[in-house]
């Protein structure tokens, strides 16, 4: 029997859109789009995150001022009810996707775990008699 994994993936995508987690995120995003102040703050936050991540990935140092500004911006985001709701919804959906990812990767993990070489037992102390020299 041949399995078309892409059919299953496409069905998963359709099912994902029907979940409470996705619907909550969709509603939170729609609310964000209607709030100009929250949207501007969100756009600024995303841009700051992307800039800092890019610096980290390229090995550039993040300055004290940049870190302080990012922290202040993060606090503003956390204090905004619209953005807090959006972030909460993102986290819930992200958790579900992580669980789905773990399920999808289970066969690969099992394959590697089953064929992993045995680790030596380092807790066993060699007999002192074997290590001592005869006088």
C-alpha positions in Angstrom: 0.0 0.0 0.0 1.4 3.4 -1.0 0.8 6.3 1.3 0.7 9.8 -0.1 2.1 11.7 2.9 1.3 15.0 1.2 -2.4 14.2 1.3 -2.1 13.7 5.0 -0.2 16.9 5.4 -2.8 18.8 3.5 -5.6 17.3 5.6 -3.7 18.3 8.7 -3.5 21.9 7.4 -7.2 21.9 6.8 -7.9 20.4 10.3 -5.5 22.9 11.9 -7.7 25.7 10.7 -10.7 24.2 12.5 -9.1 24.0 15.9 -10.0 26.2 18.8 -6.4 27.3 19.0 -6.3 28.5 15.4 -9.7 30.2 15.7 -8.5 32.0 18.8 -5.4 33.3 17.1 -7.4 34.3 14.0 -9.8 36.3 16.2 -6.9 37.9 18.2 -5.2 38.9 14.9 -8.5 40.4 13.5 -8.8 42.4 16.8 -5.2 43.6 16.3 -5.9 44.8 12.8 -8.7 47.1 14.1 -6.5 48.7 16.8 -4.1 51.2 15.2 -2.0 51.7 18.3 -1.7 48.0 19.1 -0.8 47.3 15.4 1.9 49.9 15.4 3.4 48.5 18.6 3.2 45.0 17.2 4.9 46.0 14.0 7.7 47.8 15.9 8.1 44.7 18.2 8.4 42.3 15.3 10.9 44.5 13.6 13.0 44.8 16.7 12.8 41.0 17.3 13.9 40.3 13.7 16.8 42.8 13.9 18.1 41.3 17.2 17.7 37.7 15.9 19.6 38.6 12.7 22.4 40.1 14.8 22.6 37.0 17.0 22.7 34.7 13.9 25.5 36.7 12.4 27.5 36.8 15.6 27.1 40.6 16.1 26.9 41.9 19.6 23.7 43.4 20.8 24.4 46.7 22.5 23.2 47.7 25.9 21.0 50.4 24.5 19.4 48.0 22.0 18.8 45.4 24.8 17.2 48.1 27.0 15.0 49.4 24.2 13.9 45.8 23.4 13.1 45.2 27.1 11.1 48.4 27.3 9.2 47.5 24.1 8.5 44.1 25.4 7.0 45.6 28.6 4.8 47.8 26.5 3.6 44.8 24.5 2.9 42.9 27.7 0.9 45.7 29.0 -1.3 46.0 25.9 -4.4 43.8 26.3 -4.8 43.2 22.5 -1.2 42.1 22.1 -1.3 40.0 25.3 -4.2 38.1 23.9 -2.5 37.7 20.6 0.7 36.4 22.2 -1.3 34.0 24.4 -3.1 32.6 21.3 0.2 32.2 19.4 1.7 30.3 22.4 -1.3 28.0 22.6 -1.2 27.2 18.8 2.6 26.9 18.9 2.3 24.3 21.7 -0.2 22.3 19.7 2.1 22.4 16.6 5.1 21.4 18.7 3.1 18.3 19.9 2.1 17.5 16.4 5.8 17.8 15.3 6.9 15.4 18.0 4.3 12.9 16.8 5.4 13.3 13.2 9.1 12.9 14.1 8.5 9.9 16.4 9.5 7.2 13.8 12.8 9.0 13.1 13.6 9.3 16.9 12.8 5.7 17.4 15.0 4.6 14.5 18.0 6.5 15.9 17.3 5.5 19.5 17.1 1.8 18.6 20.4 1.9 16.7 22.3 4.1 19.2 25.5 2.5 20.5 25.5 1.6 24.2 27.1 4.1 26.5 29.9 2.7 28.7 28.9 2.4 32.4 31.1 5.0 34.0 29.7 4.4 37.4 31.5 1.1 37.7 34.8 1.5 39.6 37.6 -0.9 38.6 38.7 -3.3 41.3 41.6 -1.8 43.2 43.4 -5.1 43.1 43.6 -5.0 39.3 45.1 -1.5 39.4 47.7 -1.9 42.2 51.2 -3.0 41.5 52.6 -6.0 43.2 55.4 -5.1 45.6 
